[in-house]
Amino acid sequence: MSEVEAQTQQTLPGSSVWFIPLPGFHQVAISGRLDELRGRCEEYVREVGEGESQNAAIDGVNSVIAMVNSLFANGVCYLATGLFGKDDGGYSTANLALSVIETELPEGGATQLALAGIVEAKWGCDPKPVDVPAGPAVAWSDVVRIGLDAAPGAAPPPELPEVHQMHVAVVHPDGRRIAVLQCSTTDAGEVDSYQAMVDVMAATIWFDGESPYFREEPEPSGAGPDFRSVLG
């Protein structure tokens, strides 16, 4: 069983949030442990060998580290990527992120209604109430397309695929912070499957101390196709 404690000390010293990622999602980085990612990247660069290929690999690694640093600076504390085989022989991919955001709810104000108001104002969405053990929670989904800027005089960049995002936000009972679990994929045909996975993982979120979920890995309910990890 894999259990993740995603440290959130960049926002609230001494605070932590737990959740159990489903099999098939593979950790990329955890806030406060960026050296692990950097070490893996440097090992990859060494394997590439010397020359132009290594220079390109170094540039790519630096871009990845900069991106992860930027995400962590904005509250993201855990990143993972999922790669799942499908019955038709193809595969589906998704990214998973856990963020912790400070709030200013008054004492006793950590309610589902108050959380919905915060989420609606911040993300411009229409959140729906959901039940999770950790506290008041809401869920929402959206579709975005991340554009690329063309260089002056260059042809417009190719149109990027739509990114389907599924979110669940849980507010700590003290009202000081919100944990947001987000799954993103360009595989429109598997949105329902990923939504089922997010629902299962959101139910394992726990704030502070030791997570109570020392048990067998949960299985997604009604997850559509029989996903199987192709990464062992």
Sequence and secondary structure as in RCSB ss.txt:
>XXXX:A:sequence
MSEVEAQTQQTLPGSSVWFIPLPGFHQVAISGRLDELRGRCEEYVREVGEGESQNAAIDGVNSVIAMVNSLFANG
VCYLATGLFGKDDGGYSTANLALSVIETELPEGGATQLALAGIVEAKWGCDPKPVDVPAGPAVAWSDVVRIGLDA
APGAAPPPELPEVHQMHVAVVHPDGRRIAVLQCSTTDAGEVDSYQAMVDVMAATIWFDGESPYFREEPEPSGAGP
DFRSVLG
>XXXX:A:secstr
   EEEE TTTSTT EEEE   TTEEEEEETT HHHHHHHHHHHHHHH SSHHHHHHHHHHHHHHHHHHHHHHTT
EEEEEEEEEE TTS EEEEEEEEEEEE    TT   HHHHHHHHHHHH    EEEEETTEEEEEEEEEE      
 TTS        EEEEEEEEE TTSSEEEEEEEEES GGGHHHHHHHHHHHHTT EESS  S  SS    TT SS
  EES  
